[in-house]
């Protein structure tokens, strides 16, 4: 290739994980051309519901985009960017990042990367009692530990009543002893 020609690939050692587990997501860039290029950004690089735990200091994260701030990549050279991410919700995620760069003539170029699928399972500990609220159960790693007493205190509110009613309903459906004292 006479002009800059950036190619890229997504790399992760694992594609199945649990909520809260950290993993490394990398993108490898190579300039297969004869002229340098400037790496501008990677759109849709960070999946929704994922938290960035660690990133290279020289780049910025802007929502789901990795801003590479015009990082130069010389001909026939490799640049690798590694992020440590942590999923916060279960689900099946498809990463479809798009790389944007400038060639030696200052022309905008883009490259759609191959889709990467990641499956996130909920981390559930054994011997738990459901609160009846999925989001709360997820935060509690599957619910309230069996044999534990829970005190929910605070002023009356719709949110508090919602949690209490869900807990009582879940308990009766599973024939679990639940108690509410007003």
ZAZAKOL-148266 format. One line per field, with one value per residue (C-alpha): chain; residue number from 1; x, y, z. Coordinates in Angstrom, 2 decimals. Each point is the difference from the previous one (the first is absolute). Layout:
ZAZAKOL-148266
unit [A|...];
pos [NUM|...];
u [X|...];
v [Y|...];
w [Z|...];
***
This chain:
ZAZAKOL-148266
unit [A|A|A|A|A|A|A|A|A|A|A|A|A|A|A|A|A|A|A|A|A|A|A|A|A|A|A|A|A|A|A|A|A|A|A|A|A|A|A|A|A|A|A|A|A|A|A|A|A|A|A|A|A|A|A|A|A|A|A|A|A|A|A|A|A|A|A|A|A|A|A|A|A|A|A|A|A|A|A|A|A|A|A|A|A|A|A|A|A|A|A|A|A|A|A|A|A|A|A|A|A|A|A|A|A|A|A|A|A|A|A|A|A|A|A|A|A|A|A|A|A|A|A|A|A|A|A|A|A|A|A|A|A|A|A|A|A|A|A|A|A|A|A|A|A|A|A|A|A|A|A|A|A|A|A|A|A|A|A|A|A|A|A|A|A|A|A|A|A|A|A|A|A|A|A|A|A|A|A|A|A|A];
pos [1|2|3|4|5|6|7|8|9|10|11|12|13|14|15|16|17|18|19|20|21|22|23|24|25|26|27|28|29|30|31|32|33|34|35|36|37|38|39|40|41|42|43|44|45|46|47|48|49|50|51|52|53|54|55|56|57|58|59|60|61|62|63|64|65|66|67|68|69|70|71|72|73|74|75|76|77|78|79|80|81|82|83|84|85|86|87|88|89|90|91|92|93|94|95|96|97|98|99|100|101|102|103|104|105|106|107|108|109|110|111|112|113|114|115|116|117|118|119|120|121|122|123|124|125|126|127|128|129|130|131|132|133|134|135|136|137|138|139|140|141|142|143|144|145|146|147|148|149|150|151|152|153|154|155|156|157|158|159|160|161|162|163|164|165|166|167|168|169|170|171|172|173|174|175|176|177|178|179|180|181|182];
u [0.00|1.41|-2.03|-0.67|-2.13|-1.00|-1.31|-1.23|-1.16|-1.83|1.58|-1.29|1.10|-3.53|-3.41|-2.07|0.14|-1.96|-1.33|2.78|2.90|2.74|1.44|2.35|-1.29|2.65|-0.02|3.07|0.71|2.45|0.82|0.43|0.70|3.14|-1.02|-0.80|-3.55|-1.57|-2.32|-2.90|-2.61|-1.72|-3.79|-2.08|3.12|-1.36|-3.22|-2.95|-0.28|3.81|2.24|3.54|2.26|3.33|1.05|3.17|0.45|0.73|-3.51|-3.44|-3.24|-3.06|-3.06|0.48|2.77|3.76|1.51|3.53|0.86|1.77|2.47|2.43|0.56|3.00|0.03|0.22|-0.27|-2.34|-1.84|-1.93|-2.48|-1.10|-2.95|-1.08|-3.78|-2.59|-3.60|-2.68|-3.00|-0.67|-0.77|1.34|2.04|1.16|2.96|0.05|2.80|0.86|3.51|0.47|3.39|1.57|2.27|3.11|-2.16|-2.23|-2.95|-2.37|0.00|-1.97|0.12|-2.81|1.45|-1.25|-2.82|1.02|-2.64|0.30|-2.37|-0.35|-1.66|-1.31|2.16|-2.25|1.18|-1.65|-2.47|-1.58|-3.57|-1.35|-1.08|-2.52|1.80|2.38|2.30|0.33|0.63|2.77|1.64|-0.29|1.54|-3.24|-1.97|0.12|2.16|-2.22|-0.35|0.76|-2.32|-0.34|-1.17|-1.25|-0.44|-0.84|-2.88|-2.97|0.38|-1.29|3.44|0.18|-3.56|0.84|3.01|-2.00|-2.94|2.30|1.83|-3.25|-1.41|3.21|0.00|-3.58|0.59|2.97|-1.61|2.75|-0.70|0.03|-0.98|-0.90|-0.43|-1.25];
v [0.00|3.39|2.00|-0.56|-3.10|-0.70|-3.44|-0.95|-2.97|-0.42|-2.43|-1.39|-3.19|-0.79|0.44|-1.33|1.51|0.84|3.38|1.86|-2.01|2.10|-0.90|1.49|1.29|1.02|1.48|-0.56|2.47|-0.52|2.40|-2.19|3.00|1.94|3.29|0.87|0.38|1.73|-2.12|2.23|-2.10|-3.34|0.34|-2.58|-1.50|-0.19|-1.99|1.50|-1.23|-0.41|2.03|0.98|-1.17|0.88|1.80|1.50|3.53|1.52|-0.72|1.24|-1.91|1.88|-2.15|-3.05|1.58|-0.29|3.37|-0.69|3.69|-0.33|-2.74|-0.43|-3.47|-0.36|-2.27|-3.71|0.71|-1.44|1.94|-1.86|1.58|-2.01|0.78|-1.85|-0.15|-1.32|-0.86|1.34|-1.85|-3.42|-0.36|-0.74|2.87|0.54|2.30|1.65|2.59|2.33|1.45|3.54|1.22|2.61|-1.03|1.93|2.28|0.95|-1.99|-1.62|-3.77|-2.55|-3.72|-2.15|-2.74|-3.57|-0.44|-1.45|-1.68|-0.04|-1.92|1.21|-2.27|1.10|-0.85|-1.90|-1.40|-3.07|-0.06|3.40|1.22|2.22|3.51|-0.17|2.90|-1.17|3.03|-0.28|-3.77|0.69|2.51|-2.53|-2.79|-1.93|1.33|0.08|-2.73|-2.72|0.33|3.72|2.65|3.21|3.31|2.48|3.34|3.43|2.32|-1.35|0.23|-1.73|-1.55|-1.46|-1.36|-1.49|-1.88|-1.23|-1.19|-1.78|-1.72|-1.18|-1.20|-1.89|-1.62|-1.25|-1.33|-2.05|-0.88|1.84|1.57|3.78|2.55|3.67|2.18|3.53];
w [0.00|-0.97|2.50|3.70|0.47|3.60|0.91|3.47|2.02|3.34|2.45|3.29|1.75|1.22|-1.54|2.91|3.47|3.12|1.09|1.85|-1.48|-1.57|-3.39|-2.58|-3.33|-2.54|-3.44|-2.16|-2.80|-2.83|-2.81|-3.08|-2.23|-0.91|1.63|3.65|1.30|2.99|2.14|1.04|1.82|0.36|0.17|1.90|1.59|3.54|0.34|1.85|3.60|0.23|2.29|-0.99|2.83|-1.63|-3.18|-1.45|1.37|-3.42|-1.34|1.05|0.42|-1.23|0.79|-2.28|-2.10|0.43|-1.02|-1.24|-0.38|-3.35|1.01|-2.90|-1.38|-2.30|-3.05|0.83|3.74|2.64|2.73|2.70|2.41|3.04|2.25|3.11|0.08|2.42|-0.92|2.35|-1.47|-1.44|-3.68|-3.44|-1.41|-3.56|-0.52|-3.43|0.29|-2.83|-0.32|-1.34|-1.23|-2.25|-2.83|-1.06|-2.21|2.97|-1.35|2.49|-0.27|2.00|0.57|1.40|2.20|0.16|2.54|3.35|2.18|3.78|2.29|3.59|2.56|3.34|2.99|2.40|3.29|1.42|2.88|-0.70|0.36|-2.76|0.91|-2.84|-1.72|-2.72|0.18|3.79|-0.22|-2.50|2.37|2.84|-2.16|-0.20|2.95|3.77|1.62|1.48|3.75|0.10|1.35|-1.99|1.37|-2.57|1.67|-1.25|-0.57|-1.91|-3.77|-3.10|-0.59|3.51|-0.25|-3.41|1.42|3.02|-2.12|-2.46|2.86|1.63|-3.34|-0.90|3.44|-0.28|-3.53|1.20|3.34|1.88|3.35|-0.37|2.60|-0.23|3.07|-0.55];
***
